Amino acid sequence: MLNRKFWFGLFITIGLILSLSIPTISRSQSIPTKAIREIRGVWITNVDSDVLFTRDRLATAIKDLRQLNFNTIYPVVWNWGYTTYPSKVAKRIVGSSFMPKKSAGILINRQLGRSEGLEGRDVLKEAVTQGHKQGLAVIPWFEFGFMLPGTSDPAGSDFAKLHPDWLTQKQDGGTLWKEGKDPRVWLNPFKPEVKKFIIDLVVEVVRKYDVDGIQFDDHFGLPSEFGYDKFTVDLYKREHQGKLPPTDPKNAEWIDWRADKITLLMRDLFVAIKAANPKAIVSISPNPQTYAKNFFLQDWAKWERQGLVEELLIQVYRDNLTTFIGELQKPEVKLASQHIPVGIGILTGVKPKPIPMKQIQTQIAAVRKQGLAGVSFFFYETLWKLTNEPAAARKDGFRQVFAQTVARSTIIK
């Protein structure tokens, strides 16, 4: 039997021979670190932004994002009562899937002084093609959920005028709700025809396009002051021995009853999505849980516990760092992160309120320190355009925090 010294010497010799055949890595080359996964996303919309309004502009934007090591885009596909793709479902209900040029012109002129429309194009198909070409995941964003522009809004659709019986009401019989300065109305998520429309719209997307998933935000719910329309009141009475709903919109039992109805709809939607495309993930981007449930009837923590959510991006649009971190440390956030990728939505600015890059970087660092799955930014135009800082400096800021390409966080449950 050969002794240990022989084997040791043989191993050393082989190791030296192999090392001579392996090329060295120069300091100028990218040296990979340990494998990590992280969501690095951005929401792309058609409000206060012109990125969707020409093919070249969209393609350039996606290429820029890839070069800065982003890996996910959430392009809007449903807002203002219209879709950004040719939709048979929307056309059947509204008469048209695209916002007319006149209305689009009003909207864009009001925002950026432009008048291009989306007619004649399939923006979602372009986003999917260009996104996948650049190696980005494409997860369409149903921005408006059950919300529609008010009937008095000149940039709004004819949806509310065509289907006034689909709208829900407040206790005084009113249908209008203000989001900022804009009047909104809300579809009644408890009505079968509304449920069917939303499910059909979503299934159309996941069946027709090679998307990586779909996403709903805080509008996939209902402001808690609504639900006093005749249909909902009658439904409540049938389930409560003829009793009327509480007059207090924030009554805990009344909140729970409506929130549970939306949870049931979420379950039906999840099943329909998976039947149409099992690989499409279900992503949501709500507000923090307490606010989401009490103000929008979104009990997303329950959705997650029931297995109806596969990616969670919580909108934590806070300037104060202590408050920001506090939201990241909530028990429901930690619990969800044990099952699915949980990331944080970070505000990079809105038109009247630019956010400095230093704050953005600090918040990204806080998300990473908490061990969460990544970030997504609201919204594309404020990454490096609608800002008080030079575009080059903003891009350098993202290069610093996204120094290397990484894969997206995936489902771990």
HUMO-V278648 format. One record per residue. RES is the residue in one letter. SS is DSSP state (h for helix, s for strand, l for the rest). OMEGA is omega as a letter, one per 40 degrees, with the letter a starting at -180 (999 if undefined). Layout:
{{RES:SS:OMEGA} {RES:SS:OMEGA}}
This chain:
{{M:l:a} {L:l:a} {N:l:a} {R:h:a} {K:h:i} {F:h:a} {W:h:i} {F:h:i} {G:h:i} {L:h:i} {F:h:i} {I:h:a} {T:h:i} {I:h:i} {G:h:i} {L:h:a} {I:h:a} {L:h:a} {S:h:i} {L:h:a} {S:h:a} {I:l:a} {P:l:i} {T:l:i} {I:l:a} {S:l:a} {R:l:a} {S:l:i} {Q:l:i} {S:l:i} {I:l:a} {P:l:i} {T:l:i} {K:l:a} {A:l:i} {I:l:i} {R:s:a} {E:l:i} {I:s:i} {R:s:a} {G:s:i} {V:s:i} {W:s:a} {I:s:a} {T:l:a} {N:l:i} {V:l:a} {D:l:a} {S:l:i} {D:l:a} {V:l:a} {L:l:a} {F:l:i} {T:l:a} {R:h:a} {D:h:a} {R:h:i} {L:h:a} {A:h:i} {T:h:i} {A:h:a} {I:h:i} {K:h:i} {D:h:i} {L:h:i} {R:h:a} {Q:h:i} {L:l:i} {N:l:i} {F:l:i} {N:l:a} {T:s:i} {I:s:i} {Y:s:a} {P:s:a} {V:s:i} {V:l:a} {W:s:i} {N:s:a} {W:l:i} {G:l:a} {Y:s:i} {T:s:i} {T:l:i} {Y:l:i} {P:l:a} {S:l:i} {K:h:i} {V:h:a} {A:h:a} {K:h:i} {R:h:a} {I:h:a} {V:h:a} {G:l:i} {S:l:i} {S:l:a} {F:l:i} {M:l:i} {P:l:a} {K:h:a} {K:h:i} {S:h:i} {A:h:i} {G:h:i} {I:h:a} {L:h:a} {I:h:i} {N:h:a} {R:h:a} {Q:h:a} {L:l:i} {G:l:i} {R:l:a} {S:l:i} {E:l:i} {G:l:a} {L:l:a} {E:l:i} {G:l:i} {R:l:i} {D:l:a} {V:h:i} {L:h:i} {K:h:i} {E:h:a} {A:h:i} {V:h:a} {T:h:a} {Q:h:i} {G:h:a} {H:h:i} {K:h:a} {Q:l:i} {G:l:i} {L:l:i} {A:s:a} {V:s:a} {I:s:a} {P:s:a} {W:s:i} {F:s:a} {E:l:a} {F:l:i} {G:l:i} {F:l:a} {M:s:i} {L:s:i} {P:s:i} {G:l:a} {T:l:i} {S:l:a} {D:l:a} {P:l:i} {A:l:a} {G:l:a} {S:l:i} {D:l:a} {F:h:a} {A:h:i} {K:h:a} {L:h:a} {H:l:a} {P:h:i} {D:h:i} {W:h:a} {L:s:i} {T:l:a} {Q:l:i} {K:s:a} {Q:l:i} {D:l:i} {G:l:i} {G:l:a} {T:l:a} {L:l:i} {W:s:a} {K:s:i} {E:s:a} {G:l:i} {K:l:a} {D:s:i} {P:s:i} {R:s:i} {V:s:a} {W:s:i} {L:s:a} {N:l:a} {P:l:a} {F:l:a} {K:l:a} {P:h:a} {E:h:i} {V:h:i} {K:h:a} {K:h:a} {F:h:a} {I:h:a} {I:h:i} {D:h:a} {L:h:a} {V:h:a} {V:h:i} {E:h:a} {V:h:a} {V:h:i} {R:h:a} {K:h:a} {Y:l:i} {D:l:a} {V:l:i} {D:l:i} {G:s:i} {I:s:i} {Q:s:i} {F:s:a} {D:s:a} {D:l:i} {H:l:i} {F:l:a} {G:l:a} {L:l:i} {P:l:a} {S:l:i} {E:l:i} {F:s:i} {G:l:a} {Y:l:i} {D:l:a} {K:h:a} {F:h:a} {T:h:i} {V:h:i} {D:h:i} {L:h:i} {Y:h:a} {K:h:i} {R:h:a} {E:l:a} {H:l:i} {Q:l:i} {G:l:a} {K:l:i} {L:l:i} {P:l:i} {P:l:i} {T:l:i} {D:l:a} {P:l:a} {K:l:i} {N:l:a} {A:h:a} {E:h:i} {W:h:i} {I:h:a} {D:h:a} {W:h:a} {R:h:i} {A:h:i} {D:h:i} {K:h:i} {I:h:i} {T:h:i} {L:h:i} {L:h:i} {M:h:i} {R:h:i} {D:h:a} {L:h:i} {F:h:a} {V:h:a} {A:h:i} {I:h:a} {K:h:i} {A:h:a} {A:h:a} {N:l:a} {P:l:a} {K:l:a} {A:l:a} {I:s:i} {V:s:a} {S:s:i} {I:s:i} {S:s:a} {P:l:i} {N:s:i} {P:l:a} {Q:h:a} {T:h:i} {Y:h:a} {A:h:a} {K:h:a} {N:h:a} {F:h:a} {F:h:i} {L:l:i} {Q:l:i} {D:l:a} {W:h:i} {A:h:i} {K:h:i} {W:h:a} {E:h:a} {R:h:i} {Q:l:i} {G:l:a} {L:l:a} {V:l:a} {E:l:i} {E:s:a} {L:s:i} {L:s:a} {I:s:i} {Q:s:i} {V:l:a} {Y:l:a} {R:l:i} {D:l:a} {N:l:a} {L:h:i} {T:h:i} {T:h:i} {F:h:a} {I:h:i} {G:h:i} {E:h:a} {L:h:a} {Q:l:a} {K:l:a} {P:h:a} {E:h:i} {V:h:i} {K:h:i} {L:h:a} {A:h:a} {S:l:i} {Q:l:a} {H:l:a} {I:l:i} {P:s:i} {V:s:i} {G:s:a} {I:s:i} {G:s:a} {I:s:i} {L:s:i} {T:l:i} {G:s:i} {V:s:a} {K:l:a} {P:l:a} {K:s:i} {P:s:i} {I:l:a} {P:l:a} {M:h:i} {K:h:i} {Q:h:i} {I:h:a} {Q:h:i} {T:h:i} {Q:h:i} {I:h:i} {A:h:i} {A:h:i} {V:h:i} {R:h:a} {K:h:i} {Q:l:i} {G:l:i} {L:l:a} {A:l:i} {G:s:a} {V:s:i} {S:s:a} {F:s:i} {F:s:e} {F:l:a} {Y:l:a} {E:h:a} {T:h:i} {L:h:a} {W:h:a} {K:l:a} {L:l:a} {T:l:i} {N:l:a} {E:l:i} {P:l:a} {A:h:a} {A:h:i} {A:h:i} {R:h:i} {K:h:i} {D:h:i} {G:h:i} {F:h:i} {R:h:a} {Q:h:a} {V:h:i} {F:l:a} {A:l:a} {Q:l:i} {T:l:i} {V:l:i} {A:s:i} {R:l:i} {S:l:a} {T:l:i} {I:l:a} {I:l:a} {K:l:999}}
